[in-house]
């Protein structure tokens, strides 16, 4: 696939500025990460709004997908024959008075990316990356993963009849996510190392092994994940909240959020640019520390540690793109403890939506930013919930297991039940 200005898009290295064409790769020869840059000059924002609204009512079409609905802004260069879909996107946006009261602000809406087919936001980007790989004739799709990426990759690979290879750390990963990955048919290799070690391996050996790498370094992953903010904006009638809170691990999601907001703003499709609140776990927060210190280079954490396993990443590859997102939106970073994450998770679970721990970092971060005076109590926010509550059943057992009532040998009776009724 040739990436050129004439096709309306090009791959650019964020380190050296080189334009990449010809042989597909996920990094520049200089070692820099790549970004797809698109020419939006021929697009009309109001016309796109009408098209996107019409597609909301489609059934049985590629454009019924909550990703491919926005095809003109995602990857219009991909041939239709290569495009796959499992109906990803189309996720709910829920106003939660309980979470707003918990965080201390006027309104919080929960964007439940957990409603995606594989149970996480990864589907929005993965469907585009795998479609691009199919357009190149690739047969084996690979990733390093803490769980959600691998499940999404394995699902889409199975859906299109291709093989998948997953490299995963031997510890600190939810068994539910790995078992889901295996269930979809992926070959999973566990090793004594970190997510970052797996990325390094795939960058070094991926091409030689004939693998199409689908980690967040892949620019098409970012293009697909932009659809999350497109859909959020459409659900809100193109009237944006004051804040969007998002958890940060590999930082692909906040990178996509910033890129998508930039598209919408440049096309005049939204009324304002919301501020981004990027939330990291205290035990895995190298990007937050960099921003707080006003440093220009990220210092990796070789031993990240957080109960929110999806965020357990010490060397996030997309940190330069994440910086752009913060600069664009006048955004902030915040770190929260595992205890704060789990308290926020309880609030989200009891609201009737639910989430895995990493998702709950968003509400925890909003609460902390409100307490610090960064967010005004009259402001509004959207919180991106990245993964389903069943992605981490161990967390559910830890939090709620003791709340169950066991009668043991005592007989079940109306009187006993009445005593225990809420």
C-alpha positions in Angstrom: 0.0 0.0 0.0 1.4 3.4 -1.0 0.9 6.3 1.3 1.0 9.5 -0.6 -0.3 13.0 -0.5 -2.2 12.3 -3.8 -4.3 9.8 -1.9 -5.4 12.3 0.6 -3.3 10.9 3.4 0.3 10.1 4.3 2.4 8.4 7.0 4.6 10.9 8.8 7.3 10.1 11.4 6.8 12.2 14.5 10.5 12.2 15.2 12.3 13.1 12.0 9.3 14.3 9.9 10.0 11.8 7.1 7.1 10.8 4.8 6.8 7.0 4.7 5.7 5.2 1.5 6.0 1.8 0.0 6.7 -1.1 2.4 4.3 -1.0 5.4 6.0 -0.6 8.8 5.0 0.5 12.3 8.1 2.6 13.0 10.3 4.9 11.0 13.9 3.8 10.2 15.0 6.5 12.7 13.0 4.7 15.4 10.2 7.3 15.6 6.5 6.4 15.8 4.3 7.1 12.8 1.1 9.0 12.3 -1.5 9.0 9.5 -2.1 12.6 8.5 -5.2 13.3 6.4 -6.2 16.2 4.1 -9.6 17.3 5.3 -9.8 20.4 3.1 -12.3 18.8 0.7 -14.7 17.8 3.5 -17.7 19.7 4.6 -18.5 19.3 8.3 -22.2 20.0 8.0 -22.6 17.6 5.1 -20.7 14.9 7.1 -23.1 15.4 10.1 -26.1 14.7 7.7 -24.4 11.6 6.4 -23.6 10.3 9.8 -27.1 10.9 11.0 -28.6 9.0 8.0 -26.3 6.0 8.8 -27.7 5.7 12.3 -30.7 4.1 10.8 -28.9 1.6 8.6 -29.1 -2.2 9.1 -26.9 -4.9 7.5 -24.5 -2.4 6.0 -20.8 -1.8 6.8 -21.8 1.8 7.7 -24.0 0.5 10.4 -20.8 0.0 12.4 -20.1 2.6 15.0 -16.6 2.9 13.4 -17.3 2.6 9.7 -20.2 5.1 10.1 -17.4 7.7 10.1 -15.5 6.1 7.2 -14.7 9.4 5.5 -12.7 10.4 8.6 -11.3 7.0 9.5 -9.8 5.2 6.5 -11.5 6.0 3.2 -8.5 4.6 1.3 -9.2 1.0 2.3 -10.9 -1.1 -0.3 -14.4 -2.2 0.7 -13.5 -5.9 0.1 -11.0 -5.7 3.0 -13.3 -4.1 5.5 -14.7 -6.3 8.3 -17.1 -5.5 11.1 -18.7 -7.1 14.1 -21.0 -4.1 14.7 -18.4 -2.4 16.9 -19.0 1.0 18.4 -22.7 1.9 18.9 -22.0 2.0 22.6 -24.2 3.7 25.1 -23.8 7.1 26.7 -25.4 7.2 30.2 -26.0 10.0 32.5 -25.1 8.9 36.1 -26.3 11.0 38.9 -24.6 8.7 41.4 -21.2 9.1 39.8 -21.7 12.9 39.5 -22.5 13.1 43.2 -19.5 10.8 44.0 -17.1 13.0 42.0 -18.7 16.3 43.2 -19.6 17.8 39.8 -22.9 18.7 38.1 -23.0 16.0 35.4 -21.1 12.9 34.4 -22.0 10.8 31.4 -20.5 7.3 31.1 -19.4 6.3 27.6 -19.6 2.5 27.9 -17.0 1.1 25.5 -17.5 -2.1 27.4 -20.5 -2.7 25.2 -18.2 -3.5 22.2 -18.3 -7.0 20.9 -15.1 -8.2 22.7 -16.0 -6.1 25.8 -13.5 -3.2 25.4 -12.7 0.0 23.5 -9.9 -1.9 21.6 -12.5 -3.0 19.1 -12.8 0.5 17.7 -9.2 0.6 16.6 -8.6 -3.1 16.0 -11.3 -3.5 13.4 -9.5 -0.8 11.3 -6.0 -2.3 11.9 -7.1 -5.8 10.9 -8.9 -4.5 7.8 -5.8 -2.7 6.8 -3.8 -5.9 7.3 -6.3 -7.7 5.1 -5.9 -5.1 2.4 -2.1 -6.0 2.4 -2.9 -9.7 2.1 -1.6 -10.5 5.7 -2.5 -13.8 7.3 -1.1 -13.7 10.8 -2.0 -10.8 13.2 0.0 -10.3 16.4 0.2 -8.1 19.5 1.8 -7.8 22.9 -1.0 -7.3 25.4 -2.2 -6.9 29.0 -5.4 -8.5 27.9 -8.0 -6.3 26.1 -5.9 -5.8 23.0 -5.3 -9.6 22.7 -9.0 -10.4 23.1 -10.0 -7.9 20.4 -7.2 -9.1 18.0 -8.2 -12.7 18.5 -11.9 -12.0 17.9 -11.4 -10.1 14.7 -8.8 -12.6 13.4 -11.2 -15.4 14.0 -14.0 -13.5 12.4 -12.1 -13.1 9.1 -10.6 -16.6 9.2 -7.0 -15.6 10.0 -4.5 -16.6 12.6 -3.5 -14.6 15.6 -0.4 -14.7 17.9 -0.3 -13.0 21.3 2.7 -12.4 23.5 1.6 -11.7 27.1 3.4 -11.2 30.4 3.2 -14.3 32.7 1.8 -12.3 35.6 -0.4 -9.3 36.5 -2.9 -10.0 33.8 -6.6 -10.8 34.3 -7.1 -14.5 33.6 -10.5 -13.7 32.2 -8.9 -11.7 29.4 -6.3 -14.3 28.5 -8.9 -17.1 28.5 -11.1 -15.0 26.3 -8.2 -14.6 23.9 -7.5 -18.3 23.8 -11.2 -19.0 23.3 -11.2 -17.0 20.1 -8.4 -19.3 18.9 -5.2 -17.2 19.4 -1.9 -18.8 20.0 -0.9 -17.2 23.3 2.8 -17.2 24.5 3.3 -16.2 28.2 6.8 -15.0 29.2 8.6 -13.6 32.2 8.6 -10.0 31.2 6.5 -6.9 30.7 4.1 -5.6 28.0 6.9 -3.3 26.9 9.3 -6.2 26.5 6.7 -7.8 24.2 6.4 -4.7 22.1 10.2 -4.5 21.7 10.2 -8.1 20.5 7.5 -7.6 17.9 9.2 -4.4 16.6 12.4 -6.4 16.2 11.1 -9.6 14.8 7.6 -8.9 13.5 8.5 -8.5 9.8 10.9 -11.4 9.7 8.2 -13.7 11.3 5.6 -12.5 8.8 3.4 -10.9 11.4 1.1 -7.9 11.0 1.5 -6.1 14.3 -1.7 -4.6 15.8 -0.5 -2.8 18.9 -1.2 0.9 19.4 2.0 1.8 17.5 0.0 0.8 14.4 -1.4 4.1 13.1 -4.6 2.5 11.9 -5.4 1.6 15.5 -5.4 5.3 16.3 -7.6 6.1 13.3 -10.2 3.6 14.4 -10.2 4.7 18.0 -11.0 8.3 16.8 -14.5 7.0 16.2 -15.1 6.9 20.0 -15.1 10.7 20.2 -17.0 11.1 16.9 -19.8 8.9 18.3 -19.7 10.7 21.7 -20.1 14.1 19.9 -22.9 12.8 17.7 -24.8 11.3 20.8 -24.5 14.8 22.4 -25.9 16.6 19.4 -22.4 17.9 18.7 -22.5 19.9 22.0 -19.4 18.8 23.9 -19.0 18.6 27.7 -16.5 20.7 29.6 -14.2 17.6 30.3 -13.5 14.2 28.9 -11.8 11.8 31.3 -9.9 8.9 29.9 -7.6 6.3 31.5 -4.0 6.1 30.3 -1.9 2.9 29.9 -0.2 2.6 26.5 -1.8 6.1 25.8 -3.3 5.1 22.4 -6.8 6.0 23.5 -6.0 9.6 24.6 -3.9 10.0 21.4 -6.9 9.0 19.3 -9.2 11.2 21.4 -7.0 14.2 20.7 -6.7 13.4 17.0 -10.5 13.0 16.7 -11.2 16.2 18.6 -8.8 18.0 16.2 -10.7 16.6 13.2 -14.1 17.7 14.5 -12.8 21.1 15.5 -11.1 21.8 12.2 -14.3 20.8 10.4 -16.5 23.0 12.5 -18.5 20.0 13.8 -18.4 20.7 17.5 -19.2 23.7 19.6 -16.1 23.7 21.7 -12.9 21.7 22.5 -13.5 19.9 25.8 -10.5 19.6 28.2 -9.0 16.2 28.5 -8.3 14.7 31.9 -5.8 11.8 31.4 -5.8 9.5 34.4 -3.0 7.1 35.3 -2.6 4.7 38.2 0.0 5.8 40.7 2.0 2.6 40.3 2.2 3.0 36.5 2.3 6.8 35.8 5.4 7.7 33.9 3.5 10.0 31.6 1.9 11.9 34.5 5.3 12.3 36.2 6.7 13.7 32.9 4.0 16.2 32.5 4.1 17.3 36.1 7.8 17.8 35.9 7.6 19.7 32.6 10.0 17.3 31.1 10.2 16.8 27.3 11.1 13.1 27.4 9.4 10.2 29.1 11.4 8.2 31.5 10.1 4.6 31.5 9.1 2.8 34.6 10.7 -0.7 34.4 8.5 -2.2 37.1 5.0 -0.7 36.8 2.5 -2.1 39.3 -1.2 -1.5 39.6 -4.3 -3.5 40.4 -5.9 -2.0 37.3 -4.0 -4.4 35.1 -5.0 -2.8 31.8 -3.0 0.2 32.8 0.1 -1.7 34.0 2.4 -0.3 31.3 5.7 1.5 32.2 6.8 2.6 28.8 3.8 3.9 26.8 4.7 4.0 23.1 2.2 6.8 22.2 3.4 9.4 24.7 4.3 12.0 22.0 0.8 11.7 20.5 -0.7 12.0 24.0 1.2 15.2 24.5 -0.4 16.7 21.4 -3.9 15.7 22.8 -3.2 17.6 26.0 -1.8 20.6 24.3 -4.7 20.8 21.9 -7.3 20.7 24.7 -5.4 22.4 27.5 -5.7 19.1 29.2 -4.3 17.8 32.5 -3.0 14.6 33.9 -3.7 13.1 37.3 -2.7 9.9 39.1 -4.9 7.9 41.4 -4.2 5.2 43.9 -5.5 1.6 43.5 -7.7 2.3 46.5 -9.2 5.4 44.8 -9.8 3.3 41.6 -11.6 0.6 43.5 -13.8 3.1 45.3 -14.8 4.7 42.1 -15.4 1.3 40.5 -18.0 0.6 43.3 -19.8 3.9 42.4 -19.8 2.9 38.7 -20.9 -0.7 39.4 -23.7 0.5 41.7 -24.9 3.0 39.1 -26.0 0.0 37.0 -23.3 0.4 34.3 -20.2 -1.3 35.8 -16.6 -1.4 34.6 -13.3 -3.1 35.0 -10.8 -1.3 37.4 -8.9 0.6 34.7 -12.1 2.2 33.5 -13.0 3.3 37.0 -9.8 5.4 37.0 -11.8 8.0 35.0 -14.3 8.7 37.8 -11.6 8.5 40.4 -9.6 11.1 38.5 -12.5 13.4 38.1 -13.1 13.2 41.8 -9.5 14.0 42.6 -9.4 16.9 40.1 -12.6 18.4 41.7 -11.0 18.1 45.2 -7.9 19.8 43.9 -10.0 22.7 42.5 -9.0 21.9 38.9 -12.6 21.1 37.9 -15.5 23.4 38.9 -18.5 21.8 40.6 -20.8 23.3 37.9 -18.8 21.7 35.0 -19.8 18.6 33.1 -17.8 15.6 32.0 -17.8 12.4 29.9 -15.9 9.4 31.3 -14.7 6.8 28.8 -15.3 3.4 30.4 -12.8 1.3 28.5 -13.6 -2.3 29.6 -16.5 -4.5 30.8 -16.8 -5.4 34.5 -16.4 -9.1 33.7 -13.0 -8.5 32.2 -11.7 -8.8 35.7 -13.8 -11.3 37.7 -11.1 -11.5 40.4 -11.7 -7.9 41.2 -15.4 -8.6 41.6 -14.7 -11.4 44.0 -12.3 -9.3 46.0 -14.7 -6.4 46.3 -18.0 -8.1 46.7 -17.4 -11.7 47.7 -17.9 -11.1 51.4 -21.2 -9.3 50.8 -23.0 -12.5 49.8 -25.1 -14.1 52.4 -24.5 -17.9 53.0 -27.1 -19.6 55.0 -25.2 -22.9 55.3 -27.3 -25.5 56.9 -30.0 -23.0 57.9 -33.2 -23.6 55.9 -34.4 -20.9 53.4 -37.5 -19.4 54.9 -39.7 -16.3 54.3 -38.8 -15.0 57.8 -35.1 -15.3 57.2 -35.3 -13.6 53.8 -37.4 -10.8 55.3 -34.7 -10.2 57.9 -32.1 -9.9 55.1 -34.0 -7.8 52.6 -32.3 -4.5 51.5 
